[in-house]
Amino acid sequence: DNRRGNWDLYASTSADGVTWSAAVRVADSDNDEINPAIAVDSQSPNRVYVAWEDNRAGNQDIYVSRSIAGFASATVQAVTSNVQDQTDPRIAVDGSNTAYVVWTDARNQSKDIYGAASNSGPWTNVPIVTGTGAQFLPAVAAEAGSSLLHLVWVSDLSGDDDIYYVSSNGLPATPLTGVNLIDDTS
């Protein structure tokens, strides 16, 4: 929403999908928040996580807001702080209610996939997929009842953009390789 002259993220809640609460800002910043991703845990009351790109430091960083009150109150934390851009955040919550954020990261002068978990640091940055070529546009899903993560991303390693996949029990201790799901020349 650009109603204040900069890009803000707003949230509205509904118990029935028909009647919605008044929109509230997810983050209190005068900078631009863009490309949101959302996930909800299974605790009672549920914690809602929203991750986004934020330019308050003069480059794109990843931030997360967590709320149990429909964002009437929230905890906002920076996930990244590197001077290179971090973009395209995606978020998932596993069976232990740990939130995982993955993103495209340019800190190594090339695009790689990095991630962080709410129970590690919190939000200690971990390289997930690095190496030759550019890795970008990640997506993540967590398997219900476990900490198994499923990751997909785009890689230009073969000279064109292909889709890669890998699974990991939580965040990996060392970068992963993955398998090419779409191996063609177009």
C-alpha positions as CSV (number, residue, x, y, z in Angstrom):
1,D,0.0,0.0,0.0
2,N,1.4,3.4,-1.0
3,R,-1.2,5.6,0.9
4,R,1.6,7.3,3.0
5,G,3.9,8.0,0.0
6,N,6.1,4.9,0.6
7,W,5.3,1.2,0.2
8,D,3.9,-0.3,3.4
9,L,2.6,-3.8,4.3
10,Y,-0.9,-4.0,5.8
11,A,-2.7,-6.9,7.3
12,S,-6.4,-7.5,7.9
13,T,-7.9,-10.6,9.6
14,S,-11.1,-12.5,9.3
15,A,-12.7,-15.4,11.3
16,D,-15.1,-16.2,8.5
17,G,-13.6,-14.9,5.3
18,V,-16.5,-12.5,4.9
19,T,-16.0,-9.8,7.6
20,W,-12.5,-8.3,7.8
21,S,-10.8,-6.2,10.4
22,A,-9.6,-2.7,9.7
23,A,-6.2,-2.9,8.0
24,V,-3.1,-2.3,10.2
25,R,0.5,-1.8,9.2
26,V,2.7,-4.8,9.7
27,A,5.8,-2.7,10.3
28,D,6.2,0.9,11.5
29,S,8.7,2.3,9.1
30,D,8.9,5.2,6.7
31,N,10.8,3.2,4.2
32,D,9.6,0.8,1.6
33,E,8.4,-2.7,2.5
34,I,7.8,-4.9,-0.5
35,N,7.4,-8.6,-1.6
36,P,5.7,-10.0,1.5
37,A,5.4,-13.7,2.4
38,I,3.2,-15.0,5.2
39,A,3.1,-18.2,7.4
40,V,1.1,-19.2,10.5
41,D,2.2,-21.6,13.2
42,S,0.0,-24.2,15.1
43,Q,0.4,-22.8,18.6
44,S,-2.5,-21.4,20.5
45,P,-2.9,-18.5,20.0
46,N,-1.4,-18.8,16.5
47,R,1.7,-16.7,15.7
48,V,1.5,-15.1,12.3
49,Y,4.8,-14.3,10.5
50,V,5.3,-11.9,7.7
51,A,8.6,-11.6,5.9
52,W,9.5,-8.9,3.4
53,E,12.2,-6.8,1.6
54,D,13.0,-3.5,3.3
55,N,15.2,-0.7,2.1
56,R,15.6,1.3,5.3
57,A,19.4,0.6,5.3
58,G,19.8,1.9,1.7
59,N,19.8,-1.6,0.2
60,Q,17.3,-4.5,0.3
61,D,17.3,-6.5,3.5
62,I,14.9,-9.1,4.8
63,Y,12.7,-8.4,7.9
64,V,10.2,-10.4,9.8
65,S,7.2,-9.3,11.8
66,R,5.6,-11.7,14.3
67,S,2.2,-11.2,16.0
68,I,-0.4,-13.1,18.0
69,A,-2.8,-10.1,18.0
70,G,-3.6,-9.5,14.3
71,F,-0.7,-7.1,14.1
72,A,-2.2,-4.6,16.6
73,S,1.1,-5.3,18.3
74,A,4.0,-7.1,16.7
75,T,7.7,-7.9,17.1
76,V,9.8,-6.7,14.0
77,Q,13.3,-8.1,13.5
78,A,15.9,-7.6,10.8
79,V,16.9,-11.0,9.4
80,T,19.7,-9.7,7.2
81,S,22.0,-6.7,7.4
82,N,24.6,-7.3,4.6
83,V,25.3,-4.3,2.4
84,Q,24.5,-6.3,-0.7
85,D,20.8,-6.9,-1.6
86,Q,18.7,-9.7,-0.1
87,T,15.4,-10.2,-2.0
88,D,12.5,-12.6,-2.7
89,P,11.8,-13.8,0.9
90,R,9.6,-16.9,1.4
91,I,8.6,-18.3,4.8
92,A,7.3,-21.6,6.2
93,V,6.6,-23.0,9.7
94,D,7.5,-26.6,10.6
95,G,5.8,-29.1,13.0
96,S,7.8,-27.7,16.0
97,N,6.6,-24.2,15.2
98,T,10.0,-23.0,14.0
99,A,9.7,-20.4,11.3
100,Y,12.1,-20.6,8.4
101,V,12.8,-17.7,6.0
102,V,14.7,-18.3,2.7
103,W,15.8,-15.6,0.2
104,T,17.9,-14.6,-2.8
105,D,21.2,-13.2,-1.4
106,A,23.9,-11.2,-3.3
107,R,26.5,-11.0,-0.5
108,N,28.9,-13.2,-2.5
109,Q,28.8,-11.1,-5.6
110,S,26.5,-13.7,-7.2
111,K,23.0,-14.7,-6.4
112,D,22.8,-17.5,-3.8
113,I,20.0,-18.9,-1.6
114,Y,20.3,-18.2,2.1
115,G,18.0,-18.9,5.0
116,A,17.4,-18.3,8.7
117,A,15.3,-19.9,11.5
118,S,13.4,-18.3,14.4
119,N,15.1,-20.7,16.8
120,S,18.7,-20.1,15.7
121,G,20.1,-16.8,17.0
122,P,17.3,-15.9,16.2
123,W,17.7,-15.4,12.5
124,T,21.3,-16.5,12.0
125,N,22.0,-16.4,8.3
126,V,22.9,-19.8,6.8
127,P,24.0,-20.4,3.2
128,I,21.6,-23.0,1.7
129,V,22.6,-23.1,-2.0
130,T,25.8,-21.4,-3.2
131,G,28.3,-22.0,-6.0
132,T,28.7,-21.6,-9.7
133,G,25.9,-19.8,-11.5
134,A,23.1,-17.8,-10.0
135,Q,20.5,-19.3,-7.6
136,F,17.4,-17.2,-7.1
137,L,13.6,-17.0,-6.5
138,P,13.4,-19.7,-3.7
139,A,10.3,-21.2,-2.3
140,V,10.1,-23.3,0.9
141,A,7.5,-25.6,2.4
142,A,7.7,-27.4,5.8
143,E,6.3,-30.9,6.2
144,A,3.5,-31.1,8.8
145,G,4.6,-32.8,12.1
146,S,8.4,-32.6,11.3
147,S,11.3,-30.3,10.6
148,L,11.7,-31.5,7.0
149,L,11.9,-28.6,4.6
150,H,11.3,-28.8,0.9
151,L,13.1,-26.1,-1.2
152,V,12.9,-25.1,-4.9
153,W,14.7,-22.3,-6.7
154,V,15.8,-21.2,-10.1
155,S,19.4,-21.8,-11.2
156,D,21.1,-20.6,-14.4
157,L,24.0,-23.1,-14.0
158,S,23.3,-24.9,-17.2
159,G,23.1,-21.7,-19.3
160,D,19.3,-21.4,-19.1
161,D,16.9,-21.1,-16.1
162,D,16.1,-24.5,-14.6
163,I,14.2,-25.4,-11.4
164,Y,16.1,-27.2,-8.7
165,Y,14.8,-29.1,-5.6
166,V,16.3,-30.3,-2.3
167,S,15.0,-31.4,1.1
168,S,16.7,-30.8,4.4
169,N,16.0,-31.6,8.0
170,G,15.9,-28.0,9.2
171,L,18.5,-25.6,7.9
172,P,21.6,-27.4,6.5
173,A,25.0,-27.3,8.2
174,T,26.7,-26.9,4.8
175,P,25.3,-25.7,1.4
176,L,23.2,-28.1,-0.6
177,T,23.3,-29.0,-4.3
178,G,19.8,-30.2,-5.2
179,V,18.5,-31.9,-8.3
180,N,17.5,-30.3,-11.6
181,L,13.7,-30.9,-12.0
182,I,13.4,-29.1,-15.4
183,D,16.4,-30.0,-17.6
184,D,15.7,-28.6,-21.0
185,T,17.2,-25.9,-23.2
186,S,14.3,-23.5,-23.3
